[in-house]
Amino acid sequence: MLNCKIRKITLTNLAVCLLLNISVWAQTGKVFDNLTMSSKILKSDRKYALYLPPDYDSSQRSYPVLYLLHGGGDDQTGWVQFGEVLHIADQAIVAGSATPMIIVMPDANTGRRGYFNDVWGEWRYEDFFFEEFLPFIEKTYRIKAEKRYRAVAGLSMGGEGTFIYALHKPDLFSSACPLSAGTGPQTPEDVRNRMKRYDPQNSANISDSQCEAYYQRQSVLYLIDNLAVDQIKSVRWYIDCGDDDFLYEGNSLAHIALRKKEIPHEFRIRDGAHNWSYWRASLPQVLSFVSDAFHQF
């Protein structure tokens, strides 16, 4: 009789474990990596990828949003294919280290590469992002369209985009997480030299005043030094760069500039280089960090 009872209890426990495992594995989000919207500013259709959390289809509630920016050479599929955003976000949500959120990954590699308006104001990607893309996303999906529920993060070129977007529009983002980020031109002359490298045909047509204006708009260090401290403080900052990354110096200088102005921020230097192994390891921390801001109110 005793053996029968033990066997019955064991089978019951096994059934419970199986149900729990099924429940956990059922908690999967969805990724779409070839969605499009039309842009009048860029005069083209623009692609984007989207992560929807596991309970999006079964609930009616609205969600916080993370705009996750890819690096140079990738497109909107980068964080999906190489960054494993579906697996990492699902894991973080199931574990409770991240709140369910929508993750939006725009393409900044079509037409011209980059997240900013060009020197002449002819290619206006940043205007597109704030005037067309962000409003479109937040009307199309169930998103809490408030600063405290909106965050931005990105790697390399997308890390530079993260810095600049949050510094240009601190009223829109609760958190910003630049990873292995570019930090923009160091001087006005650096603007001209970059144009000679990347657009030699048109570099001679840039005036000194255009170089100066672009530098003041796109230099992370200039913006940190010249923006009102309260504006920068209104964003929670998480800066992460590998110790073998070629962009280590710029990230360190941004950290020092923030410290000098007594602006709170998290600064992480880990073992690693400028590669996807590093950024995949960074993403769970990013999701946890932005979730703290979503929860803090």
C-alpha beads as a LAMMPS data file, in Angstrom:
LAMMPS data file: protein, C-alpha beads

297 atoms
296 bonds

1 atom types
1 bond types

-500.0 500.0 xlo xhi
-500.0 500.0 ylo yhi
-500.0 500.0 zlo zhi

Masses

1 110.0

Atoms # bond

1 1 1 0.000 0.000 0.000
2 1 1 2.819 2.386 0.928
3 1 1 4.575 1.772 -2.405
4 1 1 1.324 2.550 -4.245
5 1 1 0.966 5.867 -2.409
6 1 1 4.544 6.813 -3.170
7 1 1 4.051 5.952 -6.821
8 1 1 0.842 8.006 -6.939
9 1 1 2.544 11.041 -5.427
10 1 1 5.488 10.682 -7.792
11 1 1 3.225 10.541 -10.840
12 1 1 1.292 13.567 -9.583
13 1 1 4.502 15.567 -9.142
14 1 1 5.646 14.511 -12.598
15 1 1 2.375 15.688 -14.102
16 1 1 2.699 19.050 -12.359
17 1 1 6.267 19.432 -13.625
18 1 1 5.185 18.620 -17.156
19 1 1 2.388 21.180 -16.983
20 1 1 4.785 23.812 -15.668
21 1 1 7.265 23.079 -18.441
22 1 1 4.544 23.290 -21.063
23 1 1 3.410 26.595 -19.573
24 1 1 6.944 28.011 -19.683
25 1 1 7.590 26.867 -23.227
26 1 1 4.232 28.280 -24.314
27 1 1 5.456 31.742 -23.310
28 1 1 6.951 32.740 -26.644
29 1 1 6.835 36.070 -28.364
30 1 1 6.681 36.762 -32.081
31 1 1 9.126 38.439 -34.442
32 1 1 8.330 40.009 -37.802
33 1 1 11.398 41.145 -39.735
34 1 1 10.068 42.429 -43.067
35 1 1 7.376 44.966 -42.211
36 1 1 7.099 48.260 -44.113
37 1 1 5.715 51.757 -43.792
38 1 1 5.728 54.614 -46.274
39 1 1 7.833 57.731 -45.706
40 1 1 7.142 61.049 -47.387
41 1 1 10.285 62.564 -45.896
42 1 1 12.586 59.878 -47.336
43 1 1 10.345 59.345 -50.374
44 1 1 10.439 55.575 -50.038
45 1 1 8.997 52.599 -48.225
46 1 1 10.943 51.862 -45.055
47 1 1 11.365 48.420 -43.514
48 1 1 11.357 47.556 -39.850
49 1 1 11.377 44.483 -37.618
50 1 1 9.152 43.986 -34.591
51 1 1 9.162 41.850 -31.466
52 1 1 5.802 41.332 -29.743
53 1 1 5.837 39.883 -26.209
54 1 1 4.299 36.476 -25.419
55 1 1 0.953 37.754 -24.142
56 1 1 0.372 40.423 -26.809
57 1 1 -2.299 38.464 -28.699
58 1 1 -4.085 37.245 -25.572
59 1 1 -4.330 40.590 -23.802
60 1 1 -5.856 43.969 -24.513
61 1 1 -3.335 46.027 -22.575
62 1 1 -0.754 48.442 -23.908
63 1 1 3.005 47.919 -23.564
64 1 1 6.197 49.914 -23.103
65 1 1 8.444 50.113 -26.137
66 1 1 12.165 49.781 -26.816
67 1 1 13.575 51.146 -30.077
68 1 1 16.556 48.890 -30.799
69 1 1 18.964 50.222 -33.445
70 1 1 21.253 48.075 -35.602
71 1 1 24.864 48.796 -36.520
72 1 1 26.525 49.740 -39.795
73 1 1 26.342 47.025 -42.433
74 1 1 23.234 45.433 -40.928
75 1 1 19.595 46.296 -41.437
76 1 1 16.392 45.771 -39.477
77 1 1 17.045 42.017 -39.391
78 1 1 20.397 42.327 -37.573
79 1 1 19.087 42.076 -34.020
80 1 1 16.729 39.290 -35.120
81 1 1 19.213 37.124 -37.002
82 1 1 22.473 37.752 -35.131
83 1 1 21.282 39.320 -31.883
84 1 1 18.740 36.559 -31.119
85 1 1 16.282 39.131 -29.810
86 1 1 13.349 36.682 -29.783
87 1 1 15.109 34.097 -27.632
88 1 1 16.755 36.622 -25.299
89 1 1 13.641 38.752 -24.775
90 1 1 11.452 35.685 -24.193
91 1 1 13.905 34.329 -21.640
92 1 1 14.136 37.655 -19.791
93 1 1 10.358 38.058 -19.639
94 1 1 9.740 34.486 -18.436
95 1 1 12.490 34.863 -15.815
96 1 1 10.977 38.133 -14.616
97 1 1 14.139 40.178 -15.227
98 1 1 12.359 42.183 -17.939
99 1 1 8.813 43.394 -18.234
100 1 1 6.814 42.446 -21.362
101 1 1 7.573 45.097 -23.961
102 1 1 7.409 45.748 -27.681
103 1 1 10.797 46.014 -29.403
104 1 1 11.024 47.950 -32.663
105 1 1 14.023 47.675 -34.997
106 1 1 14.066 50.168 -37.908
107 1 1 16.158 49.836 -41.065
108 1 1 18.828 52.559 -41.421
109 1 1 20.803 50.903 -44.206
110 1 1 18.618 51.596 -47.261
111 1 1 19.155 54.641 -49.454
112 1 1 21.900 56.002 -47.248
113 1 1 23.403 54.446 -44.160
114 1 1 22.848 56.106 -40.796
115 1 1 20.287 57.469 -38.338
116 1 1 20.866 61.188 -38.915
117 1 1 20.103 64.030 -41.277
118 1 1 23.009 64.649 -43.632
119 1 1 25.152 67.787 -43.697
120 1 1 22.973 69.435 -46.359
121 1 1 19.622 68.425 -44.912
122 1 1 18.737 66.497 -48.060
123 1 1 18.581 63.027 -46.477
124 1 1 16.552 63.536 -43.304
125 1 1 16.526 60.192 -41.515
126 1 1 16.329 61.651 -38.008
127 1 1 13.346 63.784 -39.055
128 1 1 11.750 60.655 -40.525
129 1 1 12.289 58.740 -37.298
130 1 1 10.657 61.305 -35.018
131 1 1 8.061 62.821 -37.337
132 1 1 6.866 59.703 -39.190
133 1 1 8.228 56.420 -37.864
134 1 1 7.719 56.808 -34.129
135 1 1 4.140 58.169 -34.455
136 1 1 3.280 55.409 -36.963
137 1 1 4.571 52.650 -34.667
138 1 1 2.822 54.003 -31.590
139 1 1 -0.513 54.318 -33.400
140 1 1 -0.274 50.917 -35.114
141 1 1 0.570 48.827 -32.034
142 1 1 -0.729 48.883 -28.459
143 1 1 2.046 51.050 -27.027
144 1 1 2.067 53.335 -24.019
145 1 1 3.121 56.481 -25.834
146 1 1 4.715 58.331 -22.931
147 1 1 8.327 59.168 -22.080
148 1 1 8.426 56.876 -19.055
149 1 1 7.409 53.865 -21.181
150 1 1 9.767 54.579 -24.099
151 1 1 13.467 53.616 -24.342
152 1 1 16.162 53.509 -27.011
153 1 1 19.224 51.280 -27.368
154 1 1 21.584 50.234 -30.122
155 1 1 25.013 48.964 -31.084
156 1 1 27.909 50.717 -32.861
157 1 1 26.278 53.022 -35.436
158 1 1 23.024 52.341 -33.583
159 1 1 24.783 53.171 -30.312
160 1 1 25.673 56.549 -31.777
161 1 1 22.050 56.897 -32.832
162 1 1 21.027 56.067 -29.269
163 1 1 23.286 58.762 -27.815
164 1 1 22.162 61.414 -30.290
165 1 1 18.431 60.619 -30.219
166 1 1 18.305 60.720 -26.414
167 1 1 20.399 63.909 -26.272
168 1 1 18.335 65.606 -28.991
169 1 1 15.004 64.439 -27.551
170 1 1 15.451 63.820 -23.806
171 1 1 11.752 64.533 -23.321
172 1 1 10.894 61.360 -25.269
173 1 1 13.002 58.640 -23.642
174 1 1 13.142 57.322 -20.085
175 1 1 16.301 55.276 -20.765
176 1 1 19.085 55.167 -23.335
177 1 1 21.542 52.278 -23.713
178 1 1 24.352 52.900 -26.225
179 1 1 26.444 49.752 -26.783
180 1 1 29.938 49.942 -28.317
181 1 1 28.794 53.299 -29.596
182 1 1 30.213 55.746 -32.052
183 1 1 30.376 59.191 -30.480
184 1 1 30.345 61.395 -33.571
185 1 1 32.878 63.928 -34.873
186 1 1 35.473 65.236 -32.435
187 1 1 35.929 68.617 -34.163
188 1 1 34.385 70.557 -37.084
189 1 1 37.444 69.594 -39.136
190 1 1 36.688 65.954 -38.357
191 1 1 33.353 66.418 -40.167
192 1 1 35.186 67.498 -43.320
193 1 1 37.693 64.650 -43.067
194 1 1 34.902 62.110 -42.657
195 1 1 33.153 63.471 -45.730
196 1 1 36.385 63.115 -47.718
197 1 1 36.479 59.444 -46.758
198 1 1 32.824 58.566 -47.242
199 1 1 31.627 61.030 -49.893
200 1 1 34.693 62.399 -51.715
201 1 1 32.680 63.799 -54.630
202 1 1 30.633 66.133 -52.445
203 1 1 33.153 66.852 -49.677
204 1 1 34.466 69.962 -51.447
205 1 1 30.980 71.484 -51.347
206 1 1 30.802 71.678 -47.560
207 1 1 31.283 75.107 -46.049
208 1 1 33.001 75.778 -42.742
209 1 1 29.683 76.879 -41.240
210 1 1 28.045 73.610 -42.318
211 1 1 30.881 71.632 -40.717
212 1 1 30.509 73.621 -37.505
213 1 1 26.720 73.200 -37.409
214 1 1 26.951 69.465 -38.065
215 1 1 29.618 69.026 -35.393
216 1 1 27.511 70.834 -32.798
217 1 1 24.507 68.685 -33.717
218 1 1 26.237 65.293 -33.965
219 1 1 29.102 65.282 -31.469
220 1 1 28.160 63.375 -28.316
221 1 1 30.863 65.123 -26.275
222 1 1 29.819 68.576 -27.510
223 1 1 26.186 67.885 -26.638
224 1 1 27.047 66.595 -23.146
225 1 1 29.150 69.715 -22.523
226 1 1 26.575 72.173 -23.827
227 1 1 23.094 70.832 -23.068
228 1 1 21.346 71.715 -19.829
229 1 1 22.304 69.211 -17.141
230 1 1 18.682 68.679 -16.104
231 1 1 17.799 67.614 -19.644
232 1 1 20.512 64.972 -19.740
233 1 1 19.668 63.849 -16.198
234 1 1 16.063 63.235 -17.210
235 1 1 17.288 60.166 -19.156
236 1 1 18.643 57.036 -17.436
237 1 1 21.935 56.096 -19.123
238 1 1 23.523 52.657 -19.533
239 1 1 26.795 52.758 -21.508
240 1 1 28.535 49.469 -22.345
241 1 1 31.705 48.852 -24.362
242 1 1 34.251 46.050 -24.600
243 1 1 37.817 46.541 -23.397
244 1 1 39.141 45.467 -26.815
245 1 1 36.691 47.592 -28.816
246 1 1 38.145 50.192 -31.180
247 1 1 35.455 52.631 -29.927
248 1 1 36.555 52.235 -26.303
249 1 1 38.141 55.710 -26.109
250 1 1 35.044 57.635 -27.232
251 1 1 32.822 55.760 -24.797
252 1 1 35.282 56.388 -21.974
253 1 1 35.391 60.111 -22.784
254 1 1 31.580 60.239 -22.755
255 1 1 31.642 58.556 -19.336
256 1 1 34.193 61.096 -18.049
257 1 1 32.188 64.020 -19.457
258 1 1 29.047 62.768 -17.705
259 1 1 30.928 62.300 -14.431
260 1 1 32.352 65.819 -14.585
261 1 1 28.793 67.186 -14.832
262 1 1 27.634 64.809 -12.064
263 1 1 25.098 63.171 -14.348
264 1 1 24.100 59.716 -13.034
265 1 1 24.785 56.856 -15.433
266 1 1 25.870 53.225 -15.548
267 1 1 29.178 52.566 -17.313
268 1 1 30.253 49.017 -18.101
269 1 1 33.572 47.830 -19.491
270 1 1 33.603 44.076 -20.001
271 1 1 35.982 41.638 -21.619
272 1 1 35.172 41.659 -25.308
273 1 1 35.448 43.277 -28.714
274 1 1 33.215 44.826 -31.361
275 1 1 31.160 41.745 -32.214
276 1 1 27.830 39.987 -31.792
277 1 1 29.058 37.782 -28.972
278 1 1 29.500 40.940 -26.917
279 1 1 26.152 42.479 -27.883
280 1 1 24.159 39.295 -27.294
281 1 1 25.592 39.264 -23.767
282 1 1 24.656 42.957 -23.368
283 1 1 21.019 42.626 -24.431
284 1 1 19.669 40.931 -21.261
285 1 1 21.188 43.734 -19.181
286 1 1 19.639 46.331 -21.466
287 1 1 16.205 44.741 -21.159
288 1 1 16.512 44.652 -17.378
289 1 1 17.750 48.259 -17.202
290 1 1 14.964 49.731 -19.323
291 1 1 12.414 47.623 -17.423
292 1 1 13.493 49.285 -14.176
293 1 1 12.500 52.620 -15.697
294 1 1 9.184 51.224 -16.939
295 1 1 8.450 50.027 -13.404
296 1 1 9.789 52.917 -11.346
297 1 1 6.616 54.956 -11.546

Bonds

1 1 1 2
2 1 2 3
3 1 3 4
4 1 4 5
5 1 5 6
6 1 6 7
7 1 7 8
8 1 8 9
9 1 9 10
10 1 10 11
11 1 11 12
12 1 12 13
13 1 13 14
14 1 14 15
15 1 15 16
16 1 16 17
17 1 17 18
18 1 18 19
19 1 19 20
20 1 20 21
21 1 21 22
22 1 22 23
23 1 23 24
24 1 24 25
25 1 25 26
26 1 26 27
27 1 27 28
28 1 28 29
29 1 29 30
30 1 30 31
31 1 31 32
32 1 32 33
33 1 33 34
34 1 34 35
35 1 35 36
36 1 36 37
37 1 37 38
38 1 38 39
39 1 39 40
40 1 40 41
41 1 41 42
42 1 42 43
43 1 43 44
44 1 44 45
45 1 45 46
46 1 46 47
47 1 47 48
48 1 48 49
49 1 49 50
50 1 50 51
51 1 51 52
52 1 52 53
53 1 53 54
54 1 54 55
55 1 55 56
56 1 56 57
57 1 57 58
58 1 58 59
59 1 59 60
60 1 60 61
61 1 61 62
62 1 62 63
63 1 63 64
64 1 64 65
65 1 65 66
66 1 66 67
67 1 67 68
68 1 68 69
69 1 69 70
70 1 70 71
71 1 71 72
72 1 72 73
73 1 73 74
74 1 74 75
75 1 75 76
76 1 76 77
77 1 77 78
78 1 78 79
79 1 79 80
80 1 80 81
81 1 81 82
82 1 82 83
83 1 83 84
84 1 84 85
85 1 85 86
86 1 86 87
87 1 87 88
88 1 88 89
89 1 89 90
90 1 90 91
91 1 91 92
92 1 92 93
93 1 93 94
94 1 94 95
95 1 95 96
96 1 96 97
97 1 97 98
98 1 98 99
99 1 99 100
100 1 100 101
101 1 101 102
102 1 102 103
103 1 103 104
104 1 104 105
105 1 105 106
106 1 106 107
107 1 107 108
108 1 108 109
109 1 109 110
110 1 110 111
111 1 111 112
112 1 112 113
113 1 113 114
114 1 114 115
115 1 115 116
116 1 116 117
117 1 117 118
118 1 118 119
119 1 119 120
120 1 120 121
121 1 121 122
122 1 122 123
123 1 123 124
124 1 124 125
125 1 125 126
126 1 126 127
127 1 127 128
128 1 128 129
129 1 129 130
130 1 130 131
131 1 131 132
132 1 132 133
133 1 133 134
134 1 134 135
135 1 135 136
136 1 136 137
137 1 137 138
138 1 138 139
139 1 139 140
140 1 140 141
141 1 141 142
142 1 142 143
143 1 143 144
144 1 144 145
145 1 145 146
146 1 146 147
147 1 147 148
148 1 148 149
149 1 149 150
150 1 150 151
151 1 151 152
152 1 152 153
153 1 153 154
154 1 154 155
155 1 155 156
156 1 156 157
157 1 157 158
158 1 158 159
159 1 159 160
160 1 160 161
161 1 161 162
162 1 162 163
163 1 163 164
164 1 164 165
165 1 165 166
166 1 166 167
167 1 167 168
168 1 168 169
169 1 169 170
170 1 170 171
171 1 171 172
172 1 172 173
173 1 173 174
174 1 174 175
175 1 175 176
176 1 176 177
177 1 177 178
178 1 178 179
179 1 179 180
180 1 180 181
181 1 181 182
182 1 182 183
183 1 183 184
184 1 184 185
185 1 185 186
186 1 186 187
187 1 187 188
188 1 188 189
189 1 189 190
190 1 190 191
191 1 191 192
192 1 192 193
193 1 193 194
194 1 194 195
195 1 195 196
196 1 196 197
197 1 197 198
198 1 198 199
199 1 199 200
200 1 200 201
201 1 201 202
202 1 202 203
203 1 203 204
204 1 204 205
205 1 205 206
206 1 206 207
207 1 207 208
208 1 208 209
209 1 209 210
210 1 210 211
211 1 211 212
212 1 212 213
213 1 213 214
214 1 214 215
215 1 215 216
216 1 216 217
217 1 217 218
218 1 218 219
219 1 219 220
220 1 220 221
221 1 221 222
222 1 222 223
223 1 223 224
224 1 224 225
225 1 225 226
226 1 226 227
227 1 227 228
228 1 228 229
229 1 229 230
230 1 230 231
231 1 231 232
232 1 232 233
233 1 233 234
234 1 234 235
235 1 235 236
236 1 236 237
237 1 237 238
238 1 238 239
239 1 239 240
240 1 240 241
241 1 241 242
242 1 242 243
243 1 243 244
244 1 244 245
245 1 245 246
246 1 246 247
247 1 247 248
248 1 248 249
249 1 249 250
250 1 250 251
251 1 251 252
252 1 252 253
253 1 253 254
254 1 254 255
255 1 255 256
256 1 256 257
257 1 257 258
258 1 258 259
259 1 259 260
260 1 260 261
261 1 261 262
262 1 262 263
263 1 263 264
264 1 264 265
265 1 265 266
266 1 266 267
267 1 267 268
268 1 268 269
269 1 269 270
270 1 270 271
271 1 271 272
272 1 272 273
273 1 273 274
274 1 274 275
275 1 275 276
276 1 276 277
277 1 277 278
278 1 278 279
279 1 279 280
280 1 280 281
281 1 281 282
282 1 282 283
283 1 283 284
284 1 284 285
285 1 285 286
286 1 286 287
287 1 287 288
288 1 288 289
289 1 289 290
290 1 290 291
291 1 291 292
292 1 292 293
293 1 293 294
294 1 294 295
295 1 295 296
296 1 296 297
